[in-house]
Amino acid sequence: MTTPASTFAAFDADGYERLMGRWSTRLAQPFLDFSGSAPGERVLDLGCGTGHLAVALKARAPDCRITGVDLAAPYIEHAQRRPDAHGIEFRVANACALALPDASFDRVLSLLVLHFVPKTTEAIAEMRRVARPGATVAAAVWDARGGFVANRIFFDTASALDPKAGERRAKNYTRPLTRPGEMAAAWHAAGFEDVVATSLAIRMEFASFEDWWTPYLGKDGPGAEYVGTLDAAGRARLEDALRAAFLDGEPDGPRSYAALAWAVRGRAPSR
C-alpha cells in the first residue's frame, strides 16, 4: 500500500481559510521572528497552503524571491489569486520529492505542515537538499496534545461520544514531530547545525459558537473529515455536546483560547 504524501484532508481553499488560514496569518509573525529574514534572499515556503507565511515574509522583506509549494492544488490556486501575493511564485509540489535544484535557497521554511507528512524524514531531507550551505532551515507544527485548546475541545468531546472519534483523537495527538523534543531531534538527525528549538504562542479568538463550529462542517482538516462520517443524528448529537463544551454554562459570545506550536531552526552545513 502506497503511503500518502499528506494525511491532511485538503479540498476547498475557502474551507481552509475558515479553519486555519486566520491562525496561520497570526502564527506567521512569531515564526518569522524566530526563523529570521534578510533582504534579497531566495526563500522556499514548504507546504504554503493558501499563502499566509509567504505573504507575511514578503511584507517584511519585499525584495525576497519567494517560492511557495503545496500538495493541494486548490490551495495553490487560491494563493495565486491573492492580491497581496504579487511577485510570489506558487506551485503544486510534493514535500518529499521537490522538483527544485540542490542548494538553491537561502532560507527554507515550513509552517504547520510537517506533522501531516507521514514520510517526515524524507521531507526534512528535501528541505536540507534545496538549502544552500549556511542557509537557515526552520519549521513549526502545532503542539496538538499539550497546547491546542480549540482543537482539544472538539476531539476530547467527540471521543467521549464515539469510540471511532477516540481513534482519530489519538492519531491527531501523536502525529510526527508533535511530542516534546521531536523537532530538535529530527533536525539533529538530518545533520543541521546550531539547532535551536522553542515553542511559539498565539491566541485564537472566536466571535461565537458558530464561528468556532462552522469550519468543521466543511471538508478540510481532521475534524471536518470526522464530521463527514456522521449521519444527521450523529452530527446533531455532536453539535449539542460541543455547544455545551464551548459555552461552559455561560451565554454564547466571544471566546479566546491559547494555541502553542513547537518550532525549530538550524543551519544547513557546508557541503
Accessible surface in RSA format (square Angstrom, percent):
REM  Atomic radii and reference values for relative SASA: ProtOr
REM  Chains: A
REM  Algorithm: Lee & Richards
REM  Probe-radius: 1.40
REM  Slices: 20
REM RES _ NUM      All-atoms   Total-Side   Main-Chain    Non-polar    All polar
REM                ABS   REL    ABS   REL    ABS   REL    ABS   REL    ABS   REL
RES MET A   1   238.73 123.6 151.12 100.0  87.61 208.6 127.88 108.7 110.85 146.9
RES THR A   2   122.14  86.9 101.36 102.8  20.78  49.5  71.45  96.0  50.69  76.6
RES THR A   3    57.35  40.8  42.65  43.2  14.70  35.0  16.91  22.7  40.44  61.1
RES PRO A   4    71.29  52.0  59.99  54.7  11.29  41.0  70.35  58.1   0.93   5.8
RES ALA A   5    32.06  29.5  13.52  20.9  18.54  42.2  20.96  29.5  11.10  29.4
RES SER A   6    35.93  30.4  21.44  28.6  14.49  33.4  13.58  28.9  22.35  31.3
RES THR A   7    39.51  28.1  21.58  21.9  17.93  42.7  28.40  38.1  11.11  16.8
RES PHE A   8    39.45  19.7  26.33  16.3  13.12  34.1  26.80  16.2  12.65  36.2
RES ALA A   9    11.97  11.0   2.98   4.6   8.98  20.4  11.13  15.7   0.83   2.2
RES ALA A  10    29.41  27.0  11.07  17.1  18.34  41.7  11.07  15.6  18.34  48.6
RES PHE A  11   122.29  61.2 105.27  65.2  17.03  44.3 107.64  65.3  14.65  41.9
RES ASP A  12    57.84  40.5  55.45  55.2   2.39   5.7  20.24  47.6  37.60  37.5
RES ALA A  13     9.15   8.4   6.91  10.7   2.25   5.1   6.91   9.7   2.25   5.9
RES ASP A  14    81.05  56.8  79.36  79.0   1.69   4.0  15.59  36.7  65.46  65.3
RES GLY A  15     4.43   5.5   0.00   N/A   4.43   5.5   3.44   9.4   1.00   2.2
RES TYR A  16    23.81  11.1  23.81  13.5   0.00   0.0   8.10   6.1  15.71  19.4
RES GLU A  17    44.37  25.5  39.61  30.0   4.76  11.3  20.92  40.5  23.45  19.1
RES ARG A  18   109.98  46.2 104.36  53.2   5.62  13.4  51.74  70.7  58.23  35.3
RES LEU A  19    26.50  14.8  20.45  14.6   6.04  15.2  21.09  14.8   5.41  14.5
RES MET A  20    24.21  12.5  24.21  16.0   0.00   0.0  24.21  20.6   0.00   0.0
RES GLY A  21     0.00   0.0   0.00   N/A   0.00   0.0   0.00   0.0   0.00   0.0
RES ARG A  22    79.35  33.3  64.18  32.7  15.17  36.1  50.93  69.6  28.42  17.2
RES TRP A  23     9.40   3.8   9.40   4.5   0.00   0.0   6.63   3.5   2.77   4.5
RES SER A  24     8.29   7.0   8.29  11.1   0.00   0.0   6.41  13.6   1.89   2.6
RES THR A  25    62.41  44.4  62.05  62.9   0.36   0.8  57.75  77.6   4.66   7.0
RES ARG A  26    99.61  41.8  92.43  47.1   7.18  17.1  32.54  44.5  67.08  40.7
RES LEU A  27     0.00   0.0   0.00   0.0   0.00   0.0   0.00   0.0   0.00   0.0
RES ALA A  28     0.00   0.0   0.00   0.0   0.00   0.0   0.00   0.0   0.00   0.0
RES GLN A  29    77.22  43.2  77.22  56.4   0.00   0.0  42.16  89.7  35.06  26.6
RES PRO A  30    34.17  24.9  31.74  28.9   2.43   8.8  32.63  26.9   1.54   9.6
RES PHE A  31     0.00   0.0   0.00   0.0   0.00   0.0   0.00   0.0   0.00   0.0
RES LEU A  32     1.05   0.6   0.00   0.0   1.05   2.6   0.00   0.0   1.05   2.8
RES ASP A  33   101.00  70.7  70.59  70.3  30.41  71.9  30.85  72.6  70.15  70.0
RES PHE A  34    28.44  14.2  16.08  10.0  12.36  32.2  22.91  13.9   5.53  15.8
RES SER A  35     3.43   2.9   0.00   0.0   3.43   7.9   0.17   0.4   3.26   4.6
RES GLY A  36    24.97  30.8   0.00   N/A  24.97  30.8  24.97  68.5   0.00   0.0
RES SER A  37    42.93  36.3  15.04  20.1  27.89  64.3   0.12   0.3  42.81  60.0
RES ALA A  38    34.12  31.4  31.87  49.2   2.26   5.1  34.12  48.1   0.00   0.0
RES PRO A  39   111.34  81.1  93.10  84.9  18.25  66.3  93.15  76.9  18.19 113.1
RES GLY A  40    36.94  45.6   0.00   N/A  36.94  45.6  21.40  58.7  15.54  34.8
RES GLU A  41    23.22  13.3  21.44  16.2   1.79   4.3  10.81  20.9  12.42  10.1
RES ARG A  42    58.16  24.4  58.16  29.7   0.00   0.0   3.44   4.7  54.72  33.2
RES VAL A  43     0.30   0.2   0.30   0.3   0.00   0.0   0.30   0.3   0.00   0.0
RES LEU A  44     0.00   0.0   0.00   0.0   0.00   0.0   0.00   0.0   0.00   0.0
RES ASP A  45     2.78   1.9   2.78   2.8   0.00   0.0   1.99   4.7   0.79   0.8
RES LEU A  46     0.30   0.2   0.30   0.2   0.00   0.0   0.30   0.2   0.00   0.0
RES GLY A  47    11.87  14.6   0.00   N/A  11.87  14.6   4.78  13.1   7.09  15.9
RES CYS A  48    10.14   7.7   0.00   0.0  10.14  23.8   2.66   6.7   7.49   8.1
RES GLY A  49     7.29   9.0   0.00   N/A   7.29   9.0   7.29  20.0   0.00   0.0
RES THR A  50     0.73   0.5   0.00   0.0   0.73   1.7   0.00   0.0   0.73   1.1
RES GLY A  51     0.00   0.0   0.00   N/A   0.00   0.0   0.00   0.0   0.00   0.0
RES HIS A  52    19.85  10.8  15.81  11.0   4.04  10.3  15.54  16.0   4.30   5.0
RES LEU A  53     6.51   3.6   4.78   3.4   1.74   4.4   4.78   3.4   1.74   4.7
RES ALA A  54     0.45   0.4   0.00   0.0   0.45   1.0   0.45   0.6   0.00   0.0
RES VAL A  55    21.43  14.1  20.70  18.7   0.73   1.8  20.70  18.0   0.73   2.0
RES ALA A  56    10.08   9.3   3.74   5.8   6.34  14.4   9.26  13.0   0.82   2.2
RES LEU A  57     2.08   1.2   2.08   1.5   0.00   0.0   2.08   1.5   0.00   0.0
RES LYS A  58    40.23  19.6  38.73  23.8   1.50   3.6  25.71  23.1  14.52  15.5
RES ALA A  59    83.51  76.8  47.68  73.6  35.83  81.5  59.92  84.4  23.59  62.5
RES ARG A  60    94.30  39.6  59.44  30.3  34.85  83.0  34.97  47.8  59.32  36.0
RES ALA A  61     6.02   5.5   3.19   4.9   2.83   6.4   6.02   8.5   0.00   0.0
RES PRO A  62    93.74  68.3  84.92  77.4   8.82  32.1  85.03  70.2   8.71  54.1
RES ASP A  63    85.97  60.2  67.98  67.7  17.99  42.5  46.95 110.5  39.03  38.9
RES CYS A  64     1.14   0.9   0.00   0.0   1.14   2.7   0.00   0.0   1.14   1.2
RES ARG A  65   137.93  57.9 134.04  68.3   3.88   9.2  68.48  93.6  69.45  42.1
RES ILE A  66     4.24   2.4   0.05   0.0   4.20  10.1   0.17   0.1   4.07  11.0
RES THR A  67     4.83   3.4   4.83   4.9   0.00   0.0   0.07   0.1   4.75   7.2
RES GLY A  68     0.00   0.0   0.00   N/A   0.00   0.0   0.00   0.0   0.00   0.0
RES VAL A  69     1.32   0.9   1.32   1.2   0.00   0.0   1.32   1.1   0.00   0.0
RES ASP A  70    18.68  13.1  16.44  16.4   2.24   5.3   2.77   6.5  15.90  15.9
RES LEU A  71    82.39  45.9  68.14  48.8  14.24  35.8  68.14  47.9  14.24  38.3
RES ALA A  72    12.05  11.1   4.30   6.6   7.75  17.6  11.96  16.8   0.09   0.2
RES ALA A  73    41.79  38.4  39.53  61.0   2.27   5.2  39.53  55.7   2.27   6.0
RES PRO A  74    47.39  34.5  44.16  40.3   3.23  11.7  45.21  37.3   2.18  13.5
RES TYR A  75     6.25   2.9   6.25   3.6   0.00   0.0   6.25   4.7   0.00   0.0
RES ILE A  76     4.35   2.5   4.35   3.2   0.00   0.0   4.35   3.1   0.00   0.0
RES GLU A  77    89.91  51.6  89.25  67.5   0.66   1.6  26.91  52.1  63.00  51.4
RES HIS A  78    36.30  19.8  35.22  24.5   1.08   2.8  24.02  24.8  12.28  14.3
RES ALA A  79     0.00   0.0   0.00   0.0   0.00   0.0   0.00   0.0   0.00   0.0
RES GLN A  80   105.96  59.2  73.82  54.0  32.13  76.5  27.78  59.1  78.18  59.3
RES ARG A  81   165.45  69.5 138.42  70.6  27.03  64.4  78.10 106.7  87.35  52.9
RES ARG A  82    41.13  17.3  31.12  15.9  10.01  23.8  11.30  15.4  29.83  18.1
RES PRO A  83   131.98  96.2  99.70  90.9  32.29 117.4 111.33  91.9  20.66 128.4
RES ASP A  84    73.42  51.4  52.45  52.2  20.96  49.6  42.23  99.4  31.18  31.1
RES ALA A  85     8.30   7.6   2.85   4.4   5.45  12.4   3.44   4.8   4.86  12.9
RES HIS A  86   165.25  90.3 149.97 104.2  15.27  39.1 107.64 110.9  57.61  67.0
RES GLY A  87    56.29  69.4   0.00   N/A  56.29  69.4  30.75  84.4  25.53  57.2
RES ILE A  88    17.64  10.0   0.05   0.0  17.59  42.4   0.71   0.5  16.93  45.9
RES GLU A  89    77.50  44.5  70.00  53.0   7.50  17.9  42.66  82.5  34.84  28.4
RES PHE A  90    11.24   5.6   1.25   0.8   9.99  26.0   1.25   0.8   9.99  28.6
RES ARG A  91    79.81  33.5  76.27  38.9   3.54   8.4  36.07  49.3  43.73  26.5
RES VAL A  92    78.33  51.5  55.85  50.6  22.49  54.2  55.85  48.5  22.49  61.0
RES ALA A  93    18.27  16.8   8.54  13.2   9.73  22.1  16.85  23.7   1.42   3.8
RES ASN A  94    49.88  34.4  45.60  44.1   4.27  10.3  13.31  32.0  36.57  35.3
RES ALA A  95    14.97  13.8  10.94  16.9   4.03   9.2  11.28  15.9   3.68   9.8
RES CYS A  96    22.69  17.2   9.10  10.1  13.59  31.9   7.30  18.5  15.39  16.6
RES ALA A  97    68.23  62.7  48.37  74.6  19.86  45.2  54.95  77.4  13.27  35.2
RES LEU A  98    11.28   6.3   0.11   0.1  11.17  28.1   0.46   0.3  10.82  29.1
RES ALA A  99    93.84  86.3  64.57  99.6  29.27  66.6  78.91 111.1  14.93  39.6
RES LEU A 100    13.83   7.7   4.75   3.4   9.08  22.8   7.52   5.3   6.32  17.0
RES PRO A 101    84.65  61.7  73.03  66.6  11.62  42.2  84.05  69.4   0.60   3.7
RES ASP A 102    91.26  63.9  74.62  74.3  16.64  39.3  22.73  53.5  68.53  68.3
RES ALA A 103    33.27  30.6  22.41  34.6  10.87  24.7  22.41  31.6  10.87  28.8
RES SER A 104     8.30   7.0   6.70   8.9   1.60   3.7   8.30  17.7   0.00   0.0
RES PHE A 105     0.00   0.0   0.00   0.0   0.00   0.0   0.00   0.0   0.00   0.0
RES ASP A 106    37.58  26.3  32.42  32.3   5.16  12.2  10.39  24.5  27.19  27.1
RES ARG A 107    25.15  10.6  25.15  12.8   0.00   0.0   0.00   0.0  25.15  15.2
RES VAL A 108     0.00   0.0   0.00   0.0   0.00   0.0   0.00   0.0   0.00   0.0
RES LEU A 109     0.40   0.2   0.40   0.3   0.00   0.0   0.40   0.3   0.00   0.0
RES SER A 110     0.59   0.5   0.43   0.6   0.16   0.4   0.00   0.0   0.59   0.8
RES LEU A 111    13.35   7.4   6.05   4.3   7.30  18.4   6.05   4.2   7.30  19.6
RES LEU A 112    16.42   9.1   4.73   3.4  11.70  29.4   4.73   3.3  11.70  31.5
RES VAL A 113    26.88  17.7  25.29  22.9   1.58   3.8  26.81  23.3   0.07   0.2
RES LEU A 114     0.64   0.4   0.44   0.3   0.20   0.5   0.44   0.3   0.20   0.5
RES HIS A 115     5.04   2.8   4.10   2.8   0.94   2.4   3.19   3.3   1.85   2.2
RES PHE A 116    24.00  12.0  23.31  14.4   0.69   1.8  24.00  14.6   0.00   0.0
RES VAL A 117     4.79   3.1   4.63   4.2   0.16   0.4   4.78   4.2   0.01   0.0
RES PRO A 118    49.95  36.4  20.37  18.6  29.58 107.5  26.51  21.9  23.44 145.7
RES LYS A 119    91.33  44.6  84.37  51.8   6.96  16.6  44.55  40.1  46.78  49.8
RES THR A 120    13.49   9.6  11.91  12.1   1.59   3.8  11.80  15.9   1.69   2.6
RES THR A 121   113.18  80.5 108.43 109.9   4.76  11.3  74.75 100.4  38.43  58.1
RES GLU A 122    79.23  45.5  75.56  57.2   3.67   8.7  33.39  64.6  45.84  37.4
RES ALA A 123     0.00   0.0   0.00   0.0   0.00   0.0   0.00   0.0   0.00   0.0
RES ILE A 124     5.12   2.9   5.12   3.8   0.00   0.0   5.12   3.7   0.00   0.0
RES ALA A 125    53.23  48.9  45.67  70.5   7.57  17.2  48.89  68.8   4.35  11.5
RES GLU A 126    22.18  12.7  22.18  16.8   0.00   0.0   4.92   9.5  17.26  14.1
RES MET A 127     0.00   0.0   0.00   0.0   0.00   0.0   0.00   0.0   0.00   0.0
RES ARG A 128    75.16  31.6  75.16  38.3   0.00   0.0  14.11  19.3  61.05  37.0
RES ARG A 129    66.82  28.1  62.04  31.6   4.78  11.4  52.17  71.3  14.65   8.9
RES VAL A 130     0.00   0.0   0.00   0.0   0.00   0.0   0.00   0.0   0.00   0.0
RES ALA A 131     0.00   0.0   0.00   0.0   0.00   0.0   0.00   0.0   0.00   0.0
RES ARG A 132    83.61  35.1  83.61  42.6   0.00   0.0  27.48  37.6  56.13  34.0
RES PRO A 133    69.05  50.3  46.91  42.8  22.13  80.5  47.42  39.2  21.63 134.4
RES GLY A 134    39.27  48.4   0.00   N/A  39.27  48.4  19.73  54.1  19.54  43.8
RES ALA A 135     6.22   5.7   0.16   0.2   6.06  13.8   5.77   8.1   0.45   1.2
RES THR A 136    28.46  20.2  27.15  27.5   1.31   3.1   1.24   1.7  27.22  41.2
RES VAL A 137     0.00   0.0   0.00   0.0   0.00   0.0   0.00   0.0   0.00   0.0
RES ALA A 138     0.00   0.0   0.00   0.0   0.00   0.0   0.00   0.0   0.00   0.0
RES ALA A 139     0.15   0.1   0.15   0.2   0.00   0.0   0.15   0.2   0.00   0.0
RES ALA A 140     0.58   0.5   0.00   0.0   0.58   1.3   0.00   0.0   0.58   1.5
RES VAL A 141     0.04   0.0   0.04   0.0   0.00   0.0   0.04   0.0   0.00   0.0
RES TRP A 142     9.19   3.7   9.19   4.4   0.00   0.0   8.13   4.3   1.06   1.7
RES ASP A 143    13.55   9.5  13.55  13.5   0.00   0.0   0.95   2.2  12.60  12.6
RES ALA A 144     4.89   4.5   4.89   7.5   0.00   0.0   4.89   6.9   0.00   0.0
RES ARG A 145   118.85  49.9 116.01  59.1   2.84   6.8  46.54  63.6  72.31  43.8
RES GLY A 146    59.17  73.0   0.00   N/A  59.17  73.0  27.86  76.5  31.30  70.1
RES GLY A 147     6.47   8.0   0.00   N/A   6.47   8.0   6.17  16.9   0.30   0.7
RES PHE A 148    15.16   7.6  14.41   8.9   0.75   2.0  14.41   8.7   0.75   2.2
RES VAL A 149    61.74  40.6  60.23  54.5   1.51   3.6  61.74  53.6   0.00   0.0
RES ALA A 150     4.60   4.2   4.39   6.8   0.22   0.5   4.39   6.2   0.22   0.6
RES ASN A 151    17.78  12.3  17.21  16.6   0.56   1.4   1.60   3.9  16.17  15.6
RES ARG A 152    57.23  24.0  57.23  29.2   0.00   0.0  24.53  33.5  32.69  19.8
RES ILE A 153    28.40  16.2  22.59  16.8   5.81  14.0  28.30  20.4   0.10   0.3
RES PHE A 154     0.00   0.0   0.00   0.0   0.00   0.0   0.00   0.0   0.00   0.0
RES PHE A 155     0.55   0.3   0.55   0.3   0.00   0.0   0.55   0.3   0.00   0.0
RES ASP A 156    51.98  36.4  43.75  43.5   8.23  19.5  24.02  56.5  27.95  27.9
RES THR A 157    24.35  17.3  18.98  19.2   5.36  12.8  15.86  21.3   8.48  12.8
RES ALA A 158     0.32   0.3   0.00   0.0   0.32   0.7   0.28   0.4   0.04   0.1
RES SER A 159    30.72  26.0  14.78  19.7  15.95  36.7   5.54  11.8  25.19  35.3
RES ALA A 160    88.21  81.1  45.93  70.9  42.28  96.2  57.55  81.0  30.66  81.2
RES LEU A 161    49.15  27.4  32.40  23.2  16.74  42.1  34.07  23.9  15.08  40.6
RES ASP A 162    31.86  22.3  30.57  30.4   1.28   3.0  12.88  30.3  18.98  18.9
RES PRO A 163   112.13  81.7 100.62  91.7  11.51  41.8 109.19  90.2   2.94  18.3
RES LYS A 164   140.39  68.5 139.42  85.5   0.96   2.3  91.66  82.5  48.73  51.9
RES ALA A 165     0.00   0.0   0.00   0.0   0.00   0.0   0.00   0.0   0.00   0.0
RES GLY A 166    21.11  26.0   0.00   N/A  21.11  26.0  16.41  45.0   4.69  10.5
RES GLU A 167   120.22  69.0 107.04  81.0  13.17  31.4  47.24  91.4  72.98  59.6
RES ARG A 168    77.46  32.5  74.16  37.8   3.30   7.9  22.29  30.5  55.17  33.4
RES ARG A 169    71.99  30.2  71.99  36.7   0.00   0.0   2.75   3.8  69.24  42.0
RES ALA A 170    53.01  48.7  48.70  75.1   4.31   9.8  53.01  74.6   0.00   0.0
RES LYS A 171   116.90  57.0 109.56  67.2   7.34  17.5  68.24  61.4  48.66  51.8
RES ASN A 172     8.29   5.7   8.01   7.7   0.28   0.7   0.25   0.6   8.05   7.8
RES TYR A 173     6.55   3.1   5.52   3.1   1.03   2.7   5.52   4.1   1.03   1.3
RES THR A 174    50.57  36.0  38.37  38.9  12.20  29.1  23.95  32.2  26.61  40.2
RES ARG A 175    18.09   7.6  15.18   7.7   2.92   6.9   6.85   9.4  11.25   6.8
RES PRO A 176    47.91  34.9  40.56  37.0   7.35  26.7  47.78  39.5   0.13   0.8
RES LEU A 177    12.67   7.1  11.31   8.1   1.36   3.4  11.31   7.9   1.36   3.7
RES THR A 178     3.17   2.3   0.15   0.2   3.02   7.2   0.08   0.1   3.09   4.7
RES ARG A 179    90.01  37.8  87.69  44.7   2.32   5.5  36.97  50.5  53.04  32.1
RES PRO A 180   106.47  77.6  86.02  78.4  20.45  74.3  86.20  71.2  20.27 126.0
RES GLY A 181    50.58  62.4   0.00   N/A  50.58  62.4  36.38  99.8  14.20  31.8
RES GLU A 182    50.74  29.1  45.98  34.8   4.76  11.3  23.46  45.4  27.28  22.3
RES MET A 183     5.66   2.9   4.58   3.0   1.09   2.6   4.58   3.9   1.09   1.4
RES ALA A 184    22.16  20.4  21.55  33.3   0.61   1.4  21.55  30.4   0.61   1.6
RES ALA A 185    60.39  55.5  49.38  76.2  11.01  25.0  55.94  78.8   4.45  11.8
RES ALA A 186    21.57  19.8  11.77  18.2   9.80  22.3  19.11  26.9   2.46   6.5
RES TRP A 187     0.00   0.0   0.00   0.0   0.00   0.0   0.00   0.0   0.00   0.0
RES HIS A 188   113.65  62.1  97.45  67.7  16.21  41.5  65.14  67.1  48.52  56.5
RES ALA A 189    94.25  86.7  49.98  77.1  44.27 100.7  63.33  89.2  30.93  81.9
RES ALA A 190    23.57  21.7   7.10  11.0  16.47  37.5  19.71  27.8   3.87  10.2
RES GLY A 191    29.28  36.1   0.00   N/A  29.28  36.1  23.37  64.1   5.91  13.2
RES PHE A 192     8.55   4.3   0.00   0.0   8.55  22.3   0.00   0.0   8.55  24.5
RES GLU A 193    69.52  39.9  64.47  48.8   5.05  12.0  30.69  59.4  38.83  31.7
RES ASP A 194    99.84  69.9  74.35  74.0  25.49  60.3  37.41  88.0  62.43  62.3
RES VAL A 195    27.04  17.8   0.32   0.3  26.72  64.4   0.32   0.3  26.72  72.5
RES VAL A 196    62.01  40.8  57.96  52.5   4.05   9.8  62.01  53.9   0.00   0.0
RES ALA A 197    55.42  51.0  27.16  41.9  28.26  64.3  27.33  38.5  28.09  74.4
RES THR A 198    53.32  37.9  39.85  40.4  13.47  32.1  23.57  31.7  29.75  45.0
RES SER A 199    58.48  49.4  38.66  51.6  19.82  45.7   7.06  15.0  51.42  72.0
RES LEU A 200    15.59   8.7  12.72   9.1   2.88   7.2  15.59  11.0   0.00   0.0
RES ALA A 201    68.24  62.7  45.39  70.0  22.85  52.0  45.47  64.0  22.77  60.3
RES ILE A 202    15.18   8.6   4.06   3.0  11.12  26.8  13.54   9.7   1.64   4.5
RES ARG A 203   118.11  49.6 115.06  58.7   3.05   7.3  54.59  74.6  63.52  38.5
RES MET A 204     3.08   1.6   3.08   2.0   0.00   0.0   1.15   1.0   1.93   2.6
RES GLU A 205    78.29  44.9  70.47  53.3   7.82  18.6  49.53  95.8  28.76  23.5
RES PHE A 206    10.93   5.5   8.99   5.6   1.94   5.1  10.13   6.1   0.80   2.3
RES ALA A 207    69.44  63.8  54.56  84.2  14.88  33.9  59.62  84.0   9.82  26.0
RES SER A 208    30.01  25.4  30.01  40.0   0.00   0.0  19.92  42.4  10.09  14.1
RES PHE A 209     0.00   0.0   0.00   0.0   0.00   0.0   0.00   0.0   0.00   0.0
RES GLU A 210    82.32  47.3  81.87  61.9   0.45   1.1  52.58 101.7  29.73  24.3
RES ASP A 211    41.53  29.1  32.37  32.2   9.16  21.7  15.17  35.7  26.36  26.3
RES TRP A 212     3.97   1.6   1.84   0.9   2.13   5.0   1.27   0.7   2.71   4.4
RES TRP A 213     2.72   1.1   2.72   1.3   0.00   0.0   0.77   0.4   1.95   3.2
RES THR A 214    55.32  39.3  52.62  53.3   2.69   6.4  41.75  56.1  13.57  20.5
RES PRO A 215     8.75   6.4   5.34   4.9   3.42  12.4   6.10   5.0   2.65  16.5
RES TYR A 216    13.81   6.4  13.71   7.8   0.10   0.3   4.51   3.4   9.30  11.5
RES LEU A 217    81.34  45.3  53.24  38.1  28.11  70.7  55.03  38.6  26.31  70.8
RES GLY A 218    28.55  35.2   0.00   N/A  28.55  35.2  18.25  50.1  10.30  23.1
RES LYS A 219   139.76  68.2 132.16  81.1   7.60  18.1  78.42  70.6  61.34  65.3
RES ASP A 220     2.08   1.5   0.90   0.9   1.18   2.8   0.89   2.1   1.18   1.2
RES GLY A 221     0.16   0.2   0.00   N/A   0.16   0.2   0.16   0.4   0.00   0.0
RES PRO A 222    20.83  15.2  19.30  17.6   1.53   5.6  20.14  16.6   0.69   4.3
RES GLY A 223     3.61   4.4   0.00   N/A   3.61   4.4   0.09   0.2   3.51   7.9
RES ALA A 224     2.45   2.3   0.02   0.0   2.43   5.5   0.02   0.0   2.43   6.5
RES GLU A 225    79.42  45.6  69.48  52.6   9.94  23.7  23.53  45.5  55.89  45.6
RES TYR A 226     6.54   3.1   6.54   3.7   0.00   0.0   1.88   1.4   4.66   5.7
RES VAL A 227     2.14   1.4   2.14   1.9   0.00   0.0   2.14   1.9   0.00   0.0
RES GLY A 228    55.36  68.3   0.00   N/A  55.36  68.3  25.97  71.3  29.38  65.8
RES THR A 229    85.03  60.5  46.56  47.2  38.47  91.7  50.51  67.8  34.51  52.2
RES LEU A 230    35.90  20.0  22.08  15.8  13.82  34.7  24.79  17.4  11.11  29.9
RES ASP A 231   101.23  70.9  85.05  84.7  16.18  38.3  47.60 112.0  53.63  53.5
RES ALA A 232    87.46  80.4  69.42 107.1  18.04  41.0  76.69 108.0  10.77  28.5
RES ALA A 233    75.86  69.7  60.56  93.5  15.30  34.8  69.17  97.4   6.68  17.7
RES GLY A 234    22.86  28.2   0.00   N/A  22.86  28.2  19.30  53.0   3.56   8.0
RES ARG A 235    86.97  36.5  86.97  44.3   0.00   0.0  22.11  30.2  64.87  39.3
RES ALA A 236    53.20  48.9  48.86  75.4   4.34   9.9  52.72  74.2   0.48   1.3
RES ARG A 237   140.26  58.9 132.52  67.6   7.74  18.4  54.28  74.2  85.98  52.1
RES LEU A 238     3.75   2.1   3.64   2.6   0.12   0.3   3.64   2.6   0.12   0.3
RES GLU A 239    44.09  25.3  44.09  33.4   0.00   0.0   4.22   8.2  39.87  32.6
RES ASP A 240    96.16  67.4  88.41  88.0   7.76  18.3  27.61  65.0  68.56  68.4
RES ALA A 241    27.56  25.3  15.02  23.2  12.54  28.5  24.11  34.0   3.44   9.1
RES LEU A 242     0.00   0.0   0.00   0.0   0.00   0.0   0.00   0.0   0.00   0.0
RES ARG A 243    78.80  33.1  78.80  40.2   0.00   0.0  32.57  44.5  46.23  28.0
RES ALA A 244    66.85  61.5  51.46  79.4  15.39  35.0  59.17  83.3   7.68  20.3
RES ALA A 245    34.05  31.3  18.17  28.0  15.88  36.1  28.42  40.0   5.64  14.9
RES PHE A 246     0.01   0.0   0.00   0.0   0.01   0.0   0.01   0.0   0.00   0.0
RES LEU A 247    34.00  18.9  33.84  24.2   0.16   0.4  33.84  23.8   0.16   0.4
RES ASP A 248   106.42  74.5  77.50  77.1  28.92  68.4  34.42  81.0  72.00  71.8
RES GLY A 249    84.11 103.7   0.00   N/A  84.11 103.7  43.52 119.4  40.59  90.9
RES GLU A 250   109.84  63.1 103.00  77.9   6.84  16.3  27.60  53.4  82.24  67.1
RES PRO A 251   115.05  83.8  99.39  90.6  15.65  56.9 110.91  91.6   4.14  25.7
RES ASP A 252    71.15  49.8  42.68  42.5  28.46  67.3  27.18  64.0  43.97  43.9
RES GLY A 253    13.22  16.3   0.00   N/A  13.22  16.3  13.22  36.3   0.00   0.0
RES PRO A 254   111.58  81.3  98.51  89.8  13.07  47.5  98.69  81.5  12.89  80.1
RES ARG A 255    40.65  17.1  32.97  16.8   7.69  18.3  27.01  36.9  13.64   8.3
RES SER A 256    47.35  40.0  28.78  38.4  18.57  42.8  27.34  58.2  20.00  28.0
RES TYR A 257    26.07  12.2  24.21  13.8   1.86   4.8  25.26  19.0   0.81   1.0
RES ALA A 258    39.48  36.3  37.30  57.6   2.19   5.0  37.30  52.5   2.19   5.8
RES ALA A 259     0.00   0.0   0.00   0.0   0.00   0.0   0.00   0.0   0.00   0.0
RES LEU A 260    59.49  33.1  59.49  42.6   0.00   0.0  59.49  41.8   0.00   0.0
RES ALA A 261     0.21   0.2   0.00   0.0   0.21   0.5   0.21   0.3   0.00   0.0
RES TRP A 262    56.97  22.9  56.97  27.6   0.00   0.0  56.97  30.4   0.00   0.0
RES ALA A 263     0.92   0.8   0.00   0.0   0.92   2.1   0.00   0.0   0.92   2.4
RES VAL A 264     0.00   0.0   0.00   0.0   0.00   0.0   0.00   0.0   0.00   0.0
RES ARG A 265    77.06  32.4  77.06  39.3   0.00   0.0  10.60  14.5  66.46  40.3
RES GLY A 266     4.15   5.1   0.00   N/A   4.15   5.1   3.24   8.9   0.91   2.0
RES ARG A 267    88.31  37.1  88.09  44.9   0.21   0.5  38.02  52.0  50.28  30.5
RES ALA A 268     0.03   0.0   0.03   0.0   0.00   0.0   0.03   0.0   0.00   0.0
RES PRO A 269    13.47   9.8  13.17  12.0   0.30   1.1  13.17  10.9   0.30   1.8
RES SER A 270    93.97  79.4  71.24  95.1  22.72  52.3  37.89  80.7  56.08  78.6
RES ARG A 271   152.94  64.2  79.05  40.3  73.89 175.9  94.75 129.5  58.19  35.3
END  Absolute sums over single chains surface
CHAIN  1 A    11541.5       9014.6       2526.9       6720.0       4821.5
END  Absolute sums over all chains
TOTAL         11541.5       9014.6       2526.9       6720.0       4821.5
